[in-house]
Amino acid sequence: LRARLDTAQDPDAVRRTLGIWLAHRAERVKATDDAAALAALEEAIALRKALVARNPEDAEAREEYVRALNAFGAFHSEKDRDDKAVARYAEAAEAAAGLPEGGGRMRLIALGNQAHVLGRLDRIAESRAVAEQAWILGQRLADGTKADPKAAEDAARAGLRYARVLRAPPKPQKDQARTVVQQARDRLAGLKGSRAQEIGKALAELSEELGR
C-alpha cells in the first residue's frame, strides 16, 4: 500500500485503506509488541490527519480521524500512560467539533473519555470542566432527538460522570451534584433497556451517597 501512494490514481483512497490496515495491525499486536502497536497507530493518525487537512469538509475522513484518536487514547490508557491518553482524547474532541452538530456523539464520547482519565489523574478542576462540557452537549443532543433512547442514555451517563467529579475532593460541590443527578435521572424516565437500568442504578446509588 505504501508503494502505491506515489502512483495511485486516487492516493487518498490508498491512504484510507492503509490507515485501516494499520489500526487493525495495532489491535493485533498491542498485547505483545507495544512499540509496533505505537508505531502503527502513530502512522494511522498521521495519514488521517493529512486527509482531513486536504479535505476539511469530508465528514467521513474527519470521523475516521476522530475514531483513530479515540482508539489511540484508549491504547495509552490501557498502558497507564494517562497523560498521553488525555492529550489524544482532547485532540479527538477538538477534531470532532468540525463535524455536523458540533461533533455529536463522537465528540461526546471523546469528552467523556477525557474527563474520566483527568479524574483518574486527580486533575479534578480540569475533569469537572470537561465533564460539564460533555453534560451540556449530551443534553443538547438528547433534546434534539427525543425519540432516540440512546441519546437520553448518553446524556444521563454524561450527567452521572459530571456528578461524580462534582462530589470529588477537594472542595466537593454536593448541592450541584445532587441537581445534576436528578436531571440525569429524569432523562431516563420511561426507558426500560438494560443500559438505562444500569445507568439508573448508578445514579440512584450516587443520589443515596450524596444524601448522607
Secondary structure as GFF3:
##gff-version 3
##sequence-region A 1 212
A	DSSP	alpha_helix	11	29	.	.	.	ID=ss1
A	DSSP	alpha_helix	34	54	.	.	.	ID=ss2
A	DSSP	alpha_helix	59	78	.	.	.	ID=ss3
A	DSSP	alpha_helix	82	96	.	.	.	ID=ss4
A	DSSP	three_ten_helix	100	103	.	.	.	ID=ss5
A	DSSP	alpha_helix	104	120	.	.	.	ID=ss6
A	DSSP	alpha_helix	124	144	.	.	.	ID=ss7
A	DSSP	alpha_helix	149	166	.	.	.	ID=ss8
A	DSSP	alpha_helix	174	187	.	.	.	ID=ss9
A	DSSP	alpha_helix	194	211	.	.	.	ID=ss10
###
